Each structure stands twice: as C-alpha cells, then as structure tokens.
Amino acid sequence: MGLLSRKTPIATVRVAFLDGDTAQVEAWSDGSDRQEQSYNAILLFLMHYARILFFLSFRDTADQLVEWMDEAVRDIAGSDGGKVHLTRDVDIVAEASTGPRAVWTGTLSVLKPGEYRCANEKPADPEDEDAQRAVLLHLQHLIDTLPELERAYLALGITGMHRYYRDVQHWHTSKSLHPAPAAGLDYARSVLERGQ
C-alpha cells in the first residue's frame, strides 16, 4: 500500500438526531496536549462545515446556514466567555431513550504532516434542515467545551472561511473544500497574532 492510503483519524464527531427536538453530540480529538487537541477539533469542524455547505450547494438552505453562522460568530464574540445557545430549538441531551432517526458524522484524518482529509457520512435520505442543525450542534458542542482563546480562534476561523467564499471561491465547488478551511485558519491566526 502506498503512503497516501494510510490515514490516521485524529478527530471525530457524531451528531445523532433523536425523537422530537433533541440530539446527541459525541466528539473526540487526539493530540499531545490541549492546544493540539483543540486545533484538531477546530480543523475538523471547519472542514466538516465546508463539506456540508458543498452538500447544500445552490439551495437556499446553504445561504441560510451561512447567515446563521454569521449570527453565531457575533453571539460568541459578544458573550465574553459566557454561555451561548446556538442550536435553534434543538436540545443536546446526554442520553437517549430511543435510537436516532438520523446520524451525521465527520472524521478528520492526517495523511502526512500538514496534510489532512475530512470524510463525512450522512443518512441515506438526508434532510437539509438536519444538515444545517448538524453544523450548529457541532459548533455548540465546541463552544461548550473549548477554552475561551480557542473559542475565539474558532469564531475567527468561520469568519475567514466566509471571506474566502465571498472573495475567492464559492462553496458550491469541490475546489473550495480544502482551501476555505485553510484560509479560515490563516485568518484566525493573523488576527490573533496582531492582537498579542
């Protein structure tokens, strides 16, 4: 087997939609320290978000999701590290009494140092509304678990992705799947470095 066929998962997310307006979010990220684990979790989020936008492509639900994400970034920025509720009437629960009606997953793997791949799985008959909410639920989980600096890094990464989509390449093309998250991370890094 060639070197490129060897993938090592470094972060995963599983969003399970349950009966009613409830969902479970399970996430894991690998790393030698908290900073590396947070970076992997954020990179997975940005790459998974890019893939879901690509899935939604030319539908109104993609534009609506971007608007919701812009609102989420403003809410995160205005929270001063406090609690933020982003999931639009879906509650995250720890335990389920029934099996899920739909599951969305994302897996971030490293192919070699500096080269990552994101794979996602969606239901056989995916609904746009679930796709939107999977992103928001994943974001809510990160906002609830990341330290304040990493929350800022994540919010700036989303802003940088949106700038890329607006100024360079739209999300409806597969050519933006990797460059958009990379541009988001570069933007976040540059803003935070200027602020130090």
Sequence and secondary structure as in RCSB ss.txt:
>XXXX:A:sequence
MGLLSRKTPIATVRVAFLDGDTAQVEAWSDGSDRQEQSYNAILLFLMHYARILFFLSFRDTADQLVEWMDEAVRD
IAGSDGGKVHLTRDVDIVAEASTGPRAVWTGTLSVLKPGEYRCANEKPADPEDEDAQRAVLLHLQHLIDTLPELE
RAYLALGITGMHRYYRDVQHWHTSKSLHPAPAAGLDYARSVLERGQ
>XXXX:A:secstr
  GGG  EEEEEEEEEE SSSEEEEEEEE  SSHHHHHHHHHHHHHHHHHHHHHHHTTSHHHHHHHHHHHHHHHH
HHTTTTS    SSS EE S  SS  SEEEEEEEEEEETTEEEEEEE  SS  HHHHHHHHHHHHHHHHHHS HHH
HHHHHHHHHHHHHHHHHT  TTSGGGTTHHHHHHHHHHHHHHHHH 
